[in-house]
Amino acid sequence: MNAETKAQLISAGSVNMDPSLIRRLTIPTAGPGAGNVAFFFNSGGHRVRLAVKKESSLEAGMEGGELVIRKDGIKIARGSIEEELIHCPDQAFITMCEKCVFDCKFCPVPKLCGNVKSMDQMLKMIAQAHETGRMKAISITSGVEISAEHEVERAEELILRLRELYSVPIGVSVYPTEDSTRRLRDAGADELKYNVETMDRKLHAVLCPDQDLEFLLGSLREGVKVFGRNKVCSNFIIGLGETDESAKKGIEELVSMGVVPILRAASRHPLRDGEVFIERPSAERLLMLNHFLREKLDEYGLRADTFKTMCLPCTGCDINPHADLSE
C-alpha cells in the first residue's frame, strides 16, 4: 500500500465487509469517530483504521489468507487485519473519560453518555496489556467530565502511578489548564498533545464554542519549551469548511512553533446531523496537504516519525508525512 492508496482508504474511511472476519470487534470511544465498529488494516508496513459500514464505497473480503479491499470491483489493497492492544496496536491507549461537557459540533462524544474509568480499572487494563509482551507505549486521553482541571488531576495521578510500574514512553492528551504542561511533565509524561481541532479562527469559534484557540496555542508553545521539540503534537481536522489556504496557514503557524500537526480527516456522525458542515477530504486533498506539511516539517527541522506515543506512531487514522510519504 503506497501513500496514494492509503489516502484513498482514509478518504473513504470505511469498508463494507463481514464483521466476523475481525477477531475482536472494537468501538472507538474518543474523538469524532467514536461509536463506529472499526479495525486496523496493514499492508506493506502501512496502517489504516477503517470503520465497517454497509454503505461504504469500498468492499473487503478474504482471499488467499489476506484481506483484499476493492473499489468498483477493482483490487486496490491487499494485507492483514492487525489486532489492537488497547485502542490501537502496540499501545495501551486509555481514554480516561468517555464523556465531555465541551460541545464541539463535529464530535459525537458529548451525546454518547460514555463511561468514566476508575483509577483501578485503568491500572488493571494497562497491566493486562503489559502482560501480553506487546506494549511498547502508554497513551492517555480524555474527554471532560466535570472540568479540564479535574481531567488534568486524574491524568497526573495516573502518570505518577504508571511511571513507578513501567519504563515505556508515556504520552498524554487532555485539554490544557494554566499549569497542566509542567504538572504532566513532572509526573513523568514523555510526549504531549493538545488538540487545536481547526486553525481557522472563525470556524473554531463556531465549532468549538467552549474552547479558547489562543489559549490552546499558548499552551502548545509552552509545551514545546517544557517537553522539547519533536515531543508535542496536535490534531488538526481537515474537512470542516476550511480552505486550502487557511489549512496551509494553520499548518505553518503550528510547525513554526515546534508543534507537529496531525491532519485528521473529518468524520460525519448521525448524532451531529444538521449541526455542522462536514466534507470528508478527498485523497488528492489529503496528499496535497500532507506533502505541504512534510515540506514545512523539513524546513523547520521537525519529524513526524520519531514520536513514540499516541497517533503519530500508530498512523492508523492519518497520513504520517515522514512514515507514509516517500522522499
N, C-alpha and C positions, 0 to 999 in steps of 0.2 A: 504494500500500500504506500503510494507516494503522497506528497503533500496535496496534490490536486484531488486525489481520491478521498483523502481524509477530509478535505474542505467540503467535498460533495456530501459525505456522510454527515458531517456536523451540520451542514445547511439543512439537510433533510431532518436530522435529529431523531429519527425513529425508523424501525423496520416492522413489516408485517411478518410474523413468524409464530411457530408453535411455542408457547411459553414453556412447555415441558422439556424443551431442549436445554433449558437453563437449569443447572444442577440446584442452585439456590437462588430463588427469586428475591430481589431486594427492591425496596421502595425508598428513594431519597427523601429525607425529612427536612432538608435545608435548601434555601435558595429558590429561584424561580422554577426549577424543575421538580420541586417537591411533589410527592404524591403519585408519580408515574413509576410503573414497573420498568426497570432498566437493567442493562448488563454491559460488561466490558468486552469489546471485540479487539483482538490483537492480530495484526498482520504485518509480518516482516519487522517486528520490533516497534511498530507504531500502534498506538492505542486510541480507541474512541469509545465513548459511552453512548449507547443508543437506547431510547425508550422502545417498548413493544406496543405498537398500535396498529389495529386492523386497517385504518385509513391511510397508512403510510404509502409514500410513492415508491418505497423500496421493499423488496421481498427477500427473505433469507430462509435457507434450509440446509440440512446436512448432505454433503456429497463427498464420498471417499474419506470419511472421518473428519472432514473440515466443514466449517460453516461458510457457505457461499452466499454472497449478497448480490442481488441482481436489480437492475433498473430497466424497466420496459423489456424484460426478458433477457437482457444482456448482462453477463457477469462483470461486476466492477471491482469486487474484492473477495479474497479467499483467506481464511485464517481460523483462529480458535477463540473460544469463549474463555475469558480469564475469571477465575474465582476471586471474589473480594475477600479481604481480611475483615476490616470494618469500613464500609462506605467506599473503599477503593482497594486495589491490590497493593500489598506490601506495607500498608499503613494502618494503624489503629486511628481512624479519623472519627472523632467523637463530636456529636452535636449535643452540647450540654442541655440546651433548652430548645424545644421544637415549637415554641410559641413566640409571638412578637407583638409588642404594643405599637411598634412603628408601622405605619400604614403605607408602605411603598406600593404604588399602584400596580406594579408588574409582578408582585410576589404573592403567591397563594398562602404562605405560612401563617399570616395573621388570621386567616379564615379556616385553617385546618384543625385548630384546637389540639395541637400535639402534646407530647409528654415532656415533663421536666425530669431529667435523670438525677438521682441522688448521687452523692459522692461515692458511696459504697458501690452502687450499681456501675458507675463509670470505672472505678478501680478494678472491679471484677471483670468487666468487659475487656479492659486492656490486659489484665493478667492472662485471660484466656487467649487473647491474640498473641501474646508473648510466648505462650506455651507451644504454639504451632511452629515456632522457629522461623517464621516468615515476617516478623515485624521489624521493619527497617527504620520506622519513624513513628512518632505520635503527633497527631494534629488535633487541635481543639478549635471548635467554632461554636457559635451560639446565636439564637435569637435574643430577644429582650423580653423577659417575663415581667419584670417589675420596673427596672431601670438599668441603664448602662452600667452604673456603678455596681449594682448587685451582680451583674454578669462578670465584671472585672474581678470582683472579690472572689467569686467562685472559680474563675479561671486561675487566679493567683494561687488559691489554696490547692487546686488540683495539680498545677505545675510543681509546686513545692513538694507535694507528696510523691509525684511521679519521679522527680529528679533524685529522690532518695532510693528509688527502686530500679531505675533503668538508665542506661548510658546512651540510648539512641537519641537522635535530634528531636526536639520538640518545637512545633510551630503553633502559633495561636492567632485566631482571627475573631475579634469582637468589635463592638462599637467603642471608640475611644472615649476616655474621660481626661480631665486635666493632667492626671498623674499616672495614667494607665501604662504608658510606654515604659517608664523606668521601673514601675512595680512588676510588670510582666518579665522584663529583662532580669531584674534582681531575683525573681522567683526561679529563674532557670530556663526561660524560653530562649530558643536559638534564632527563630525567624518570626516575622511579624507580618500580618496582613490586615489593613484597614480598607474596606471597600468603598470606593467613590461612587460606584454604580453607573453614573454617567458624568462626563466632564462638561456637558453642555449646561451652563448655569441656569438658563431659562427652563430647560426640561427638568433639571434636578429640583428646582423649587416647586414644580407642579407634581412630579412623580414621587419625590421623597420629602413630603412636607414636614416630617418630624426630624429630619436630619439637617445638619449645617455643613455644606460642602466646604466652606472656607476653614471651618474648624477641622474637618477631616484632612484637608490638605496641610494645615499646620501640624496636625498630629503625625502625618506621614513624613514631613520634613524632620520633625523631632525623632521619628523612628529611625531614619537613616543615620542621624547623629548618634543615637544610642546603640542601635544594633549593627550599624555599618552598612557599606554598600553590598549589593547582591544578597541582602538579608531581608529586604522589605518589598512587598508586592501589593497589588490592589486589583480587584475585579472591576472591569470596565465593560459594561454591557453594550453590545452593538445591535441596533435594530429598534431603538425606542423613538426614532424620528430625527436623530441627529444627522447632519450632513457629513459627507466625507471630509470636508474642510474642517468642520467642528471636531470630528473624531481625531484627525491628524494633529490639530492644535492641542487637544487634550493629551494625546499620546506624548507629544514633545514636552508639554508642561510637566507631566509626571516624570518622564525619563530625565529631564534636566535637573530634577530634584534628587535623583538617585533611586527612584522607585521603578520597579519593573511592572508594567501593566499586563494584566491578563485579559485578552479580548474575548469576552463571553457572548456567544450568540443568544439573543433574546428569545424567550420561550413564551408561547401563548398558553394560558391556563383558563379553563372554563369558569373558575371561580372569580376571574377578573374580567370576564367579557363585559364590554361596554365602558370599562374604567380607564383603559389605556390603549394607545396605538402600538401595535407590535408588527414589525415586518422582519421576519427572520432573515438574516443576511444571506445573500447568495454565496455560492462557493467562490465566485470571482471576487466579490467584495471582501470576503474573509481573507483570501490570499493577498489581495492588494494591500489591505490594512496591516496584515502581519508582515509583509515584506517591508512596508514603511516602518513598522515597529522594529524589525530586525536592523534596518539601516540606522535608526536612532539609537538603539541599544549599543550597536558597534561604535557609533560616533562618540557616545558618552562613556564608553568603557564598561558597560554592564552586560551581564549574561543571564539568560533565562534558563539555562541548563545546569546551573550549579546549585540550585535550591534542593534541599533535602526533604522538605515537608510541604504539606498542603497540595495545591492544584498544579503548580509548575512541574514537579517531577511525575505526577500522575499522568498529565497530558490527555486525560480521557475526554474532557468537555471542551477543550480548546486546542488550537494550533500553538505549539511551543515554537517560537521563531528560531530558536537555535537547535532544538532536538528534532523538529519536523521539517524545517526548510533546508534545502541544500544551499551551498555557498553561491 
